[in-house]
């Protein structure tokens, strides 16, 4: 499933390959979010052209719609969505956090009235579509993910809100550990032969809890490790410390995924701890608001990309390419002025072009990361 091809001499950073039925993922790699079986504003035929290696689908949202029965009738999400790349699936654990946190739900334009009940053996949601009760337990989450057919699936966990008390963080961590054991039992009895399970480290911003969780999760019979409960409102310093604390326990022979982190500076600072894959909605989400990446310094990884707002009036008459240093389809064919015009007129094509460009440069960024590790 996973092999290390090159270990950095200066840090825990490494080049590797995650081998799946649907393709090989060269790591470190970025994982765009395809929550409902589609990368928002991106046509499927662009995926290969951009160089996207893997995408992340969300179990909770797919259970809501179209429903597991329909996806199962197509023998999985790859066939249903015609996605011919490796896929990761989220367990639904993040929705415990995001949907039960009304302030965050409002910021994410999600329904603030969704009822979430967290019990020791399960979580009960009410569907925002038809109001029906949806039950997620460790076993149900794994059942759903097996039927979705993702290559790399996540154990069901409780992602705690931030800030939180030490007492609740400890309770949520222990619950996550208990759920992992149930996930493992169900997974090994029912999985498809090509599927792999990741266990998730929790512990909020508390060092001893993070280390305790890392020791427990890495000691289990799992295929990969995921670090959860980060980028949920804590400071960047707290997030970096959480990753640093667990890094000493991360296995050398298994892939490591960092959940929900994908800003350029975060990736640069955290890949050194042995993180192999990062998922985040950042590049596609900001693209839809007219914020696009620009290559700033090609020879400086830390300052490789910056973000500009193409809607600003200073780009109204700008004849230059969207990015003079980028050779993607968008930059070969369109000017800043044209993209500015499309956003001002709220043309759908604006979102498509900006998303294409941002994901193309994110792939270039990770290609540079792999080259930096290769060259020590």
Backbone torsions as a table, in degrees:
resi	resn	phi	psi	omega
1	UNK	NA	-43.4	-175.6
2	UNK	-139.0	137.2	174.4
3	UNK	-142.3	141.7	177.7
4	UNK	-89.3	127.4	-179.3
5	UNK	-98.4	-27.8	-178.2
6	UNK	-156.7	126.7	177.1
7	UNK	-105.2	127.9	178.4
8	UNK	-60.9	144.7	177.1
9	UNK	-85.0	-10.6	-174.1
10	UNK	-110.5	-11.0	-178.7
11	UNK	-159.9	-171.4	177.3
12	UNK	-84.2	-2.4	179.6
13	UNK	-59.3	145.6	-176.9
14	UNK	-152.6	157.4	172.0
15	UNK	-103.6	134.3	179.9
16	UNK	-149.3	-174.9	175.6
17	UNK	-137.3	130.1	170.5
18	UNK	-100.9	116.9	-174.0
19	UNK	-98.8	118.5	-179.0
20	UNK	-126.4	169.1	177.7
21	UNK	-59.9	-34.1	-173.5
22	UNK	-99.0	10.4	175.8
23	UNK	142.0	168.9	179.0
24	UNK	-101.2	131.7	178.7
25	UNK	-102.6	116.6	176.5
26	UNK	-81.4	125.6	-176.4
27	UNK	-113.2	154.8	-0.1
28	UNK	-63.5	145.5	-175.9
29	UNK	-138.5	151.6	174.3
30	UNK	-96.2	142.1	-178.7
31	UNK	-118.6	98.4	177.3
32	UNK	-63.3	152.1	-178.9
33	UNK	-87.3	123.2	175.0
34	UNK	-121.5	58.4	-168.4
35	UNK	-41.6	-52.8	-173.6
36	UNK	-105.3	22.5	179.5
37	UNK	94.6	15.7	177.9
38	UNK	-154.1	139.1	171.3
39	UNK	-79.4	115.4	-171.8
40	UNK	-52.7	132.8	176.0
41	UNK	67.7	18.1	-179.9
42	UNK	-127.2	121.3	175.8
43	UNK	-68.3	142.4	-177.2
44	UNK	-57.7	-31.9	-176.4
45	UNK	-69.5	-10.8	177.7
46	UNK	-86.2	-15.8	-173.3
47	UNK	-58.5	-51.1	-179.6
48	UNK	-66.8	-39.7	-179.1
49	UNK	-60.8	-40.0	179.4
50	UNK	-73.8	-32.0	-178.0
51	UNK	99.7	18.9	178.5
52	UNK	-66.1	128.2	-174.2
53	UNK	-96.8	-28.2	-171.1
54	UNK	-159.3	151.9	177.9
55	UNK	-136.9	166.2	-172.1
56	UNK	-118.2	117.8	176.7
57	UNK	-104.8	158.8	-173.4
58	UNK	-115.2	121.6	-174.8
59	UNK	-64.7	-45.3	-178.0
60	UNK	-57.4	-47.2	-177.1
61	UNK	-69.0	-35.4	178.9
62	UNK	-72.3	-30.6	174.2
63	UNK	-66.5	-39.9	177.0
64	UNK	-61.7	-46.3	-179.5
65	UNK	-162.9	129.4	12.5
66	UNK	-84.4	-6.4	-176.4
67	UNK	107.0	143.6	-176.7
68	UNK	-61.4	-34.4	-178.0
69	UNK	-60.4	-40.7	-179.3
70	UNK	-68.7	-44.5	179.2
71	UNK	-63.3	-40.2	178.5
72	UNK	-64.4	-34.5	178.6
73	UNK	-64.0	-25.0	176.6
74	UNK	-93.5	5.3	-177.3
75	UNK	63.1	35.7	172.8
76	UNK	115.0	165.2	-174.7
77	UNK	-67.6	-29.2	178.7
78	UNK	-59.8	-45.0	179.4
79	UNK	-75.3	-42.4	-177.4
80	UNK	-60.8	-44.6	-175.6
81	UNK	-99.0	-1.6	-176.1
82	UNK	53.2	46.4	176.8
83	UNK	-101.7	108.2	-173.5
84	UNK	-100.7	44.1	176.3
85	UNK	-133.9	162.7	174.5
86	UNK	-58.7	145.5	179.5
87	UNK	-128.3	140.6	168.7
88	UNK	-102.1	152.6	174.4
89	UNK	-127.9	137.3	174.3
90	UNK	-81.3	149.0	-172.6
91	UNK	-80.3	-16.5	-170.0
92	UNK	102.9	-8.4	-179.3
93	UNK	-62.3	-36.5	-179.2
94	UNK	-65.3	-29.6	179.9
95	UNK	-68.0	-25.5	173.8
96	UNK	-57.9	-42.1	179.8
97	UNK	-73.4	-54.5	-169.4
98	UNK	-72.0	-35.1	-176.9
99	UNK	-87.1	-20.6	177.2
100	UNK	-90.7	-4.8	178.5
101	UNK	-104.4	99.5	-171.9
102	UNK	-63.1	-36.8	179.5
103	UNK	-63.2	-44.7	-179.9
104	UNK	-69.4	-39.3	178.5
105	UNK	-57.3	-40.6	179.5
106	UNK	-65.7	-41.6	179.3
107	UNK	-64.1	-32.3	-178.0
108	UNK	-92.3	7.8	-179.2
109	UNK	59.0	33.2	177.1
110	UNK	-99.3	164.5	-176.9
111	UNK	-67.3	118.2	-178.7
112	UNK	-74.7	-13.2	-174.0
113	UNK	-98.8	7.0	177.2
114	UNK	-67.1	125.5	-178.9
115	UNK	-87.0	130.8	179.4
116	UNK	-128.1	122.1	176.9
117	UNK	-113.5	119.2	-179.5
118	UNK	-100.9	114.3	178.4
119	UNK	-114.4	169.9	-177.3
120	UNK	-65.7	-31.2	-175.3
121	UNK	-108.3	-5.1	-177.9
122	UNK	-168.2	170.1	173.0
123	UNK	-126.2	135.0	-178.5
124	UNK	-113.4	121.3	177.0
125	UNK	-109.6	158.2	166.8
126	UNK	-109.5	127.7	-177.8
127	UNK	-59.8	132.4	177.8
128	UNK	-77.6	-7.3	-178.6
129	UNK	-90.2	-51.1	-175.6
130	UNK	-130.3	5.8	175.8
131	UNK	79.0	-0.1	-178.9
132	UNK	-70.1	156.2	-179.8
133	UNK	-82.0	129.4	178.3
134	UNK	-118.4	123.0	-178.4
135	UNK	-103.7	127.2	172.7
136	UNK	-115.8	120.4	170.8
137	UNK	-123.0	171.1	176.2
138	UNK	-53.8	-44.3	-178.6
139	UNK	-67.9	-42.9	-178.6
140	UNK	-67.0	-39.6	178.5
141	UNK	-59.9	-45.7	179.8
142	UNK	-68.2	-39.2	176.7
143	UNK	-58.3	-47.8	179.7
144	UNK	-59.6	-45.7	-176.0
145	UNK	-67.9	-36.4	176.5
146	UNK	-62.6	-43.0	-179.9
147	UNK	-70.5	-34.0	174.0
148	UNK	-61.5	-36.6	173.0
149	UNK	89.5	17.4	177.4
150	UNK	-63.0	151.5	179.9
151	UNK	-73.5	-42.0	-174.9
152	UNK	-120.4	114.0	-174.5
153	UNK	-116.8	155.9	-173.9
154	UNK	-107.4	139.1	173.5
155	UNK	-64.7	151.7	179.8
156	UNK	-74.9	127.7	-175.7
157	UNK	-137.4	168.4	172.8
158	UNK	-109.8	112.6	176.9
159	UNK	-88.7	112.4	-174.6
160	UNK	-75.5	152.8	176.2
161	UNK	-71.1	164.5	175.5
162	UNK	-130.4	134.0	-3.2
163	UNK	-75.1	161.5	177.1
164	UNK	-142.2	163.0	178.2
165	UNK	-82.4	158.9	176.6
166	UNK	-60.1	-40.5	-176.9
167	UNK	-61.8	-44.2	-179.4
168	UNK	-72.4	-37.7	178.5
169	UNK	-59.9	-39.8	178.9
170	UNK	-67.5	-41.8	179.2
171	UNK	-62.8	-43.8	180.0
172	UNK	-66.1	-38.2	178.4
173	UNK	-63.3	-46.8	-179.3
174	UNK	-64.5	-37.5	176.5
175	UNK	-63.8	-41.1	177.8
176	UNK	-60.8	-40.7	179.0
177	UNK	-66.0	-41.6	178.3
178	UNK	-65.1	-40.9	178.4
179	UNK	-64.9	-36.6	179.9
180	UNK	-59.8	-42.5	179.5
181	UNK	-62.2	-38.6	177.6
182	UNK	-69.9	-37.7	177.2
183	UNK	-61.3	-45.3	-178.8
184	UNK	-61.1	-44.1	-178.4
185	UNK	-62.6	-45.6	-179.5
186	UNK	-68.6	-42.2	-176.5
187	UNK	-60.5	-49.3	-175.3
188	UNK	-69.0	-18.4	176.6
189	UNK	-88.6	-23.9	-168.0
190	UNK	-127.2	-7.1	-173.2
191	UNK	-62.8	157.8	167.7
192	UNK	-78.7	154.3	-171.3
193	UNK	-65.2	-15.5	-177.5
194	UNK	-101.4	2.7	-173.3
195	UNK	-95.2	147.2	-179.7
196	UNK	-128.5	146.0	-175.7
197	UNK	-112.1	132.6	174.7
198	UNK	-103.4	134.9	170.0
199	UNK	-92.8	148.9	-172.4
200	UNK	-113.1	128.7	176.9
201	UNK	-85.2	130.2	175.8
202	UNK	-122.7	-163.4	-179.6
203	UNK	126.8	3.3	177.5
204	UNK	54.9	-135.1	-174.8
205	UNK	-104.3	21.6	-176.4
206	UNK	-104.6	119.7	-172.2
207	UNK	-58.2	-48.2	-176.5
208	UNK	-65.9	-33.7	177.7
209	UNK	-70.2	-41.8	177.9
210	UNK	-59.3	-45.3	-178.4
211	UNK	-69.1	-39.4	177.4
212	UNK	-61.8	-43.5	-179.6
213	UNK	-65.9	-41.5	179.5
214	UNK	-60.8	-42.8	179.7
215	UNK	-63.5	-43.3	-177.6
216	UNK	-67.3	-50.7	-174.8
217	UNK	-63.6	-44.2	-177.2
218	UNK	-70.6	-14.7	179.3
219	UNK	-86.0	-5.9	-176.5
220	UNK	-89.9	165.6	-178.8
221	UNK	-82.9	69.8	-178.7
222	UNK	-116.7	164.5	-176.4
223	UNK	-94.6	-24.5	-178.8
224	UNK	-152.2	166.5	-179.0
225	UNK	-118.5	136.4	172.8
226	UNK	-123.1	143.3	176.2
227	UNK	-106.0	116.7	-177.0
228	UNK	-112.8	179.1	176.3
229	UNK	70.8	22.3	175.9
230	UNK	-115.8	163.1	-177.4
231	UNK	56.9	42.5	-179.3
232	UNK	-118.1	19.0	179.1
233	UNK	125.5	-13.3	179.0
234	UNK	-73.7	167.6	178.2
235	UNK	-72.6	162.8	177.4
236	UNK	-62.2	-37.1	178.9
237	UNK	-62.1	-43.6	179.1
238	UNK	-64.7	-38.8	179.3
239	UNK	-64.6	-44.7	-179.8
240	UNK	-63.4	-39.0	178.5
241	UNK	-65.1	-40.6	-179.8
242	UNK	-59.5	-41.3	179.0
243	UNK	-71.2	-41.8	179.9
244	UNK	-61.2	-42.7	-178.2
245	UNK	-58.8	-39.9	-175.6
246	UNK	-87.5	-14.1	-172.9
247	UNK	-59.8	-31.8	-178.0
248	UNK	-69.7	-15.4	-178.6
249	UNK	-102.2	-5.9	-175.3
250	UNK	-70.0	135.5	-177.5
251	UNK	-72.6	150.8	179.9
252	UNK	-83.1	-18.4	-173.1
253	UNK	-109.9	12.4	179.0
254	UNK	-132.0	147.1	179.3
255	UNK	-71.3	148.5	-179.1
256	UNK	-121.7	126.2	-179.1
257	UNK	-114.5	139.3	175.9
258	UNK	-108.6	115.8	-172.8
259	UNK	-79.3	126.9	169.9
260	UNK	76.1	20.4	-179.2
261	UNK	-121.1	127.7	-177.7
262	UNK	-160.9	16.1	174.0
263	UNK	-78.9	148.8	-172.1
264	UNK	-56.1	-47.8	-177.8
265	UNK	-67.4	-33.0	178.1
266	UNK	-67.0	-45.2	179.2
267	UNK	-59.9	-46.5	-179.0
268	UNK	-58.6	-43.0	-175.8
269	UNK	-79.1	-23.6	-171.9
270	UNK	-104.3	-17.9	179.8
271	UNK	-64.0	-23.5	-178.9
272	UNK	-68.3	-13.5	-179.9
273	UNK	-92.9	10.3	176.7
274	UNK	91.6	22.8	177.5
275	UNK	-79.0	129.3	-176.7
276	UNK	-98.1	-32.7	-179.5
277	UNK	-140.4	146.9	-179.2
278	UNK	-131.2	131.0	172.5
279	UNK	-114.8	144.6	179.2
280	UNK	-169.0	148.5	176.7
281	UNK	-87.0	-4.3	-172.3
282	UNK	-50.2	-55.7	-174.4
283	UNK	-60.8	-38.8	-178.0
284	UNK	-81.0	-36.3	-178.9
285	UNK	-65.7	-47.7	-179.0
286	UNK	-70.6	-27.6	177.9
287	UNK	-59.9	-38.9	-177.4
288	UNK	-72.8	-9.0	174.9
289	UNK	-106.2	10.1	177.1
290	UNK	86.4	10.6	179.0
291	UNK	-96.7	116.1	-173.6
292	UNK	-123.6	151.5	179.2
293	UNK	-75.5	146.6	172.9
294	UNK	-130.7	139.9	174.8
295	UNK	-75.8	120.5	-179.3
296	UNK	-95.7	-55.1	-179.2
297	UNK	-134.9	107.6	-176.4
298	UNK	-65.8	-25.5	-176.8
299	UNK	-100.8	11.9	-179.0
300	UNK	-132.6	104.0	-174.6
301	UNK	-60.3	-39.7	-177.2
302	UNK	-66.4	-30.1	-179.5
303	UNK	-116.3	29.7	-177.0
304	UNK	-64.6	-44.7	-176.6
305	UNK	-122.6	144.0	169.9
306	UNK	-128.4	172.2	-179.2
307	UNK	-118.1	133.7	173.9
308	UNK	-120.3	156.0	176.4
309	UNK	-101.1	103.2	-174.1
310	UNK	-68.6	-10.8	-180.0
311	UNK	-79.0	-13.0	-178.0
312	UNK	-65.0	144.2	-174.2
313	UNK	-62.5	-21.2	-179.5
314	UNK	-65.4	-15.2	178.7
315	UNK	-96.5	1.6	-174.0
316	UNK	-58.0	-39.4	-178.8
317	UNK	-114.0	18.5	-174.9
318	UNK	-78.2	113.3	-177.7
319	UNK	-82.4	-13.0	-179.3
320	UNK	-62.5	157.5	174.3
321	UNK	-59.7	162.4	178.1
322	UNK	-53.2	-40.5	173.4
323	UNK	-148.8	113.5	-176.2
324	UNK	-61.5	-25.7	-176.5
325	UNK	-94.2	-1.2	-177.3
326	UNK	-104.5	141.5	-178.9
327	UNK	-112.2	23.6	178.8
328	UNK	-73.1	170.3	-179.3
329	UNK	-54.4	-42.3	-177.4
330	UNK	-64.1	-46.5	-175.6
331	UNK	-74.6	-22.1	176.6
332	UNK	-78.6	-18.9	-170.4
333	UNK	-122.5	-17.1	-172.2
334	UNK	-133.5	153.5	179.4
335	UNK	-96.1	166.4	174.6
336	UNK	-62.3	-38.2	-178.9
337	UNK	-62.1	-39.7	-178.9
338	UNK	-69.0	-43.3	178.6
339	UNK	-65.4	-38.6	174.8
340	UNK	-57.3	-46.4	179.6
341	UNK	-59.9	-45.0	-178.7
342	UNK	-62.2	-40.9	178.9
343	UNK	-68.9	-40.9	179.3
344	UNK	-62.3	-33.2	180.0
345	UNK	-91.8	1.4	178.9
346	UNK	55.6	41.2	176.6
347	UNK	-76.6	138.6	-179.6
348	UNK	-58.3	-35.0	-179.3
349	UNK	-59.3	-28.8	178.4
350	UNK	-58.5	-45.5	-177.8
351	UNK	-67.5	-37.0	179.9
352	UNK	-65.1	-49.0	-177.2
353	UNK	-65.9	-41.9	-179.3
354	UNK	-66.9	-39.6	178.6
355	UNK	-65.1	-45.1	177.3
356	UNK	-55.3	-51.1	-176.5
357	UNK	-62.0	-46.5	-177.8
358	UNK	-63.5	-41.8	-180.0
359	UNK	-70.9	-34.0	176.7
360	UNK	-61.4	-46.4	-179.4
361	UNK	-71.5	-29.9	175.3
362	UNK	-65.0	-39.7	176.6
363	UNK	-65.2	-38.0	177.3
364	UNK	-64.2	-39.2	179.1
365	UNK	-60.8	-44.7	-179.8
366	UNK	-71.5	-31.3	174.0
367	UNK	-62.4	-40.0	176.8
368	UNK	-65.8	-40.2	177.8
369	UNK	-58.7	-45.8	-179.7
370	UNK	-62.8	-38.5	178.5
371	UNK	-67.7	-37.0	178.4
372	UNK	-64.1	-41.8	178.7
373	UNK	-66.5	-41.9	179.4
374	UNK	-56.7	-36.8	-178.2
375	UNK	-98.4	18.5	178.6
376	UNK	57.9	NA	NA
